[in-house]
Amino acid sequence: MTTEPAPDGRPAVVAAAHTGDGGPEPPTAGPRPWLTRGVTGIGLASLFADLGHEIPTALLASFMSTVLGAPAAALGLIEGLSDAASGFAKLAGGALADDPGRRRRVALGGYVATALLSSSVGLATTAWQVAVLRASAWAARGIRGPARNALLADAVEPAAFGRAYGFERALDNTGAVIGPLVAIALVAAVGIRGAILLSVIPGLLAAVAIAYAIANLRTETPREHRPIRLVVRPLLRGRLGRLLGALTTFELANVATSLLILRATELFVPILGADRAAITGISLYVAYNVAATLVSFPAGRAVDAVGGPPVLGAGIVLFIGAYALLALTGPDILLLGLAFVAAGVGIGAVETAENASVAAAAPDHQRAPRSACSPSSRPGATSWRVPCSGSCGRSSRPRRRSGSPPSP
């Protein structure tokens, strides 16, 4: 560790960064670049994980109705139970992510478990088996989420939170675009069951990507190991508490994308038949994810420039309009396409602003657990959420020293 003069004449402490190949990066002073190998690895993990997630998600409605013969109500129940499992799992995930060393193991294990459990839905022969596997996969997602978000907050300075989270969301949504397209191709080649089973491949690639990211994140300063604990009340006060309350209210009104696909599919079945209606529903979902992908990084830049609340507000307004249109329109491809695109733009803005705003609002010593208290805005979940479903333990990463270099 060395001391170098900063531009204003004050000393700046410079620490060596772990490069992942056993050697430190040469010390540098000044602002840290935000697009490092650690950030890139986390983004790629989100891309592959969402690709692996979207294959079974896009096919779940057809799998439940045509393969298992389950009613539409069963799909809504399964999705609700799954997202509830994810929300409550964040209580454990946030507490585990509170420790810098432990959060790395939790993130890696969560990606592996999600890949195996989600793809195992293809082996199910009854609706209750789907429910158990889907809920278990979502619980693994809930546990890993706070750890991933805390790792991303560790990798960049607060001034770049918007761009870093926007980049991660853009790659996540890119996976959501590719996933349904891959699902269509796989169904043609190996059928619905085979397609769901093969989704394990991108899921495991996500685990490889998060391992790469972890290897290239800056080595944390050793500190005393703290026990796992849950403390919710401190994070419900002040600016952060108001923000979490607003986000929870929004999530209570949010609905599962699988139900949006089902709505569009049912509208077109009488006109196009079951197969073409299913393809139409998936195509609209692709448009939704393309819109979310294109808006995520610009939304992150907007958050860095003007703050999170205006971006959040714009996204919520788009959601309201999109859902109203989906509820009132008939089998009109143009109006449905407009509704799906508006919802996609809305979720791209909300997801990015949510993560960056909560990270910025939380004190530095609470940035690891704060991600667990942020209501999940990924809409592949349910029509209801678990408010503030996270750990609020006090110990997090140590305060970053001024002038510390980036992780490569």
Secondary structure, 3 states (H helix, E strand, C coil): CEEEECCCCCEEEECCCECCCCCECCCCCCCCCCCCHHHHHHHHHHHHHHHHHHHHHHHHHHHHHHHCCCCHHHHHHHHHHHHHHHHHHHHHHHHHHCCHHHHHHHHHHHHHHHHHHHHHHHHCCCHHHHHHHHHHHHHHHHHHHHHHHHHHHHHCCHHHHHHHHHHHHHHHHHHHHHHHHHHHHHHHHHHHHHHHHHCHHHHHHHHHHHHHHHHCCCCCCCCCCCCCCCCCHHHHCHHHHHHHHHHHHHHHHCCCHHHHHHHHHHHHHHHHCHHHHHHHHHHHHHHHHHHHHHHHHHHHHHHHHHCHHHHHHHHHHHHHHHHHHHHHCCCCHHHHHHHHHHHHHHHHHHHHHHHHHHHHHCCHHHHHHHHHHCCCCCCCCCCCCCCCCCCCCCCCCCCCCCCCCCCC
